[in-house]
Amino acid sequence: MSPPETCSGHITLCCLSLLIASSALANESFELRVVPAVTDRYILPTDQPMPGIGDGELKLTATPGEYEPASFVIYAQDAINDVTVAVSKLRNSSGDILNADSIDVRIVKRWVQAAFGSNADKELRQLRPELLVYDDSLVKVENGLNHVRLENGEYKLTDSVASIPGRSVLHPAEWPIRDASVLQPFALDQGTNRQMWVTLHVPDNAASGIYEGLVTVATRDSGSVELPLVIEVLPFALAESMLEYSIYYRGYLDPKWPDGSISSEVKSNGQYLADLRNMKAHGIVSPTIYQKYRTGLFDQVMRLRAEAGIFPERLYYLGLNIVSNDAGKVPRSLGRIVDETNAKAAAAGIGQVYYYARDEARDEALTRQLPFWEEVWRHGGKIMAAGWQTDATRLGNFDVTGGKEDLFVCLGSLRESESTRWHSNDRLIYSYQNPTGGYEIPETYRLNYGLLLWQFGYDGAMPYAYQDAGGSVWNDFDSDRNRDFNFSYPALDRPIDTIQWEGFREGIDDIRYLSTLVGMLDSADEEKAAHVRRWLNQLREAPLGKLDLDEVRKALIAHVLYLEGSEDVTQSDYAVSALHKYFDAAGTKLEFDESLQGWWRFDESNNDEAVDLSQWGRTVQLYGDALIADNALVLDGDADFVTADGIEIPEDGTATIEGWFWFEEFAMDKRASLGLFSGIYQHASNNHLYITGTNEFLPVSSLLHLRTWHHIVISWDGNSPTVNAFIDGRPVPVIPGGEAEEVREIDDFIIGRAKSYFGGLLSRVKGTFHGRIAEVRVWNRVLTEAEVHASYNSGKNAR
């Protein structure tokens, strides 16, 4: 048997076509198309039918006990009514059966949400898919406003909650929100669509094999269409994750509110238990506990966790204010309460309690806490703190405390250098706010809280938050600073899931597949194990943001089966080099017409001259030690850059700038911003890309990899307040940090250096790129997505 081969302004998130060819299943009134489930690309109600995937079949692969998502879209050519979706029993060739109740079908509900980012313009109301509901009528959007249906059938405007400082705790009698328990019939207007979300939960005792059945979409007067359903149950079970997954869970019990609330805060016993079960089903092994110790309800919380099947090794406790003053005076009661809490945890089988220090403290606010931490340590507790990495402007936690925190919950971008520092002190590091909860970008959560954690050496994740809001948890617009942080939404009986919550679970499952494979190595055949270790090393070094995570999952499965002795593995299918995302741009050709204002390949033999391949023949000038070598512009980060004459783009103009960039160093490590080209620089505090002169940035740090070629495209249209961005062919969100502004004019085009907010050049060393640049093009129009893909495809094979 052969092993798998190994080889040495404002923005609306991208509502773009998925360019993958396939056929649709249809009758005269409507059609069905299978589409990717976990993706950051949106399908909105009036989008035209897009090519589907899966050859007209809904295909899922999972292990016993696993949850796995899929999706399809119903496109209505005519108005259709009383639409129902039914799933048949599924059978394999041995006669084994998967019952229909193993398949859950919900509607992806689109509603209006706020723009991403702190201090974003609240006037920006953007229609986005987010909620996963059984009743399509639970939420309706009228004139850009959300209305939620209460149990009595009345609709309430979600904006109608009084805007008061802090979190709004809505009484369940006034806001009785409850979704149906099964999918309800719904209707589609002519020319609209509805995206359906399918979740497979494989029974623990399911036999392996290929199961086949049907999903039937039927209507009252317009016939029905059958969608073949194919499920592969794998012949192994997933191991527990090698990483720890927690989440900030704010819920607490209050006898004054026996029925709970519609909020992230006060919960009834039933709501608390339902939340815990939902978190456990999504891979959370130990959610935080916010229950205040003084309430005397800690024991009840522990009983509910046990009932939900949550038995962690570590307990993360935020219910005790261990730092009670700024004077360093430790109260006598602190040690006693730590002893009592530790004892209760031990009785529940928990090995260690981590006590929460002050949130995101810096400088002296950190060091003033040390006497309180020492008291916790004396009584057998451990300290956890959410905090900062050192950047160009301020010291992070490690440099302030010396890395004393037992668990550092690290805010922002992932960095291997940061995890290495904490591990050198034998401390744990978890990821936090990368991004924060609530963004409708499930693919980003899958990547950032999945395999990237392993790649960067983190021990786990603790995102914020399961539910939280600056006002009402059902209103994204009532906080003067942040949009809501919801992975799920509270209701009377059980939480309502979101697409981002499902994406987060897929990231955890990626880690569980990886953990399964790693856990087999020590007992596997030595030759096979050596091969798999080589492949894993290559995967760990690969730019994961450029890989297709579904293909990576298939490769992990193939290697597990390979170690188990399966014959279903070929030589070449699973090389890491074969796992890159593929963008089908067939039939699309870039037209190098007069809209192309400049094109420099930097492949000249003369190391100080670059030829403009556009019709304009613009000259460039190299500054500092910039040179052309090995088919690229080489910049050492010490005041090297290039200017091009004659390119002018007015403030309200239209343009696309693209190029290939090889980062030898990132801004956070250099502790100085790095300019890519006019208008774009990498920020020294987070490695994201920022647009100069605006309040917008691109959260792309997780997609960039050192010493790897990346295709970066930025475009904007002066007729609309929209900036579009692509990294390696993948659309990325542009996050406004306040009231949106027009992209500043470009009157001198610079490569390898950015302009400041005030129009002048950034300081001498601070703003220059360190690495290599090639194939820079400037257009005076916006490239289509297909054109971006064509450009990426044409360049990636050469790099």
Secondary structure, DSSP 8 states (H G I E B T S, - for coil): ---------B--------------EE-SSEEEEEE-SS-S----TT------SGGG-EEEEE-TT-EEEEEEEEEESS-EEEEEEEE--EE-TT--EE-GGGEEEEEEEEEEEE-SSTT--TT-EEEEEEEEES-GGGEEEETTEEEEE-TTS-EEEGGGS---SS---B-TTTS-----SS---EEE-TT-EEEEEEEEE--TT---EEEEEEEEEE-SSS-EEEEEEEEEE-SS-----SSEE------EE-TT-TT--BSSSEE-HHHHHHHHHHHHHTT-S---B---GGGT-HHHHHHHHHHTT---SEEEE-SS-----SS----THHHHHHHHHHHHHHHTT--EEEEE-STT--THHHHTTHHHHHHHHHTT-EEEEEE----SSS--HHHHHSS--SEEEEESS--HHHHHHHHHTT-EEEEE-TT-TT-S-HHHHHHHTTHHHHHTT--EE--S-SS--SS-TT-TTS-SS-----SEE--SSS-EEBHHHHHHHHHHHHHHHHHHHHHHGGGS-HHHHHHHHHHHHHHHHS-GGGB-HHHHHHHHHHHHHHHHT-S---SSTT-GGG-B-----TT-----STTEEEEE----SSTT---B-STT---EEEETT-EEETTEEEEESSS-EEEETT--B-TT--EEEEEEEEESS-HHHHTS-EEEETTEEE-TTTS-EEETTSSEEE--GGG--TTSEEEEEEEE-TTSSBEEEEETTEEE--EESSS------BSSEEESB-B-TTSSB--TTTTB-EEEEEEEEEESS---HHHHHHHHHHHHTT-
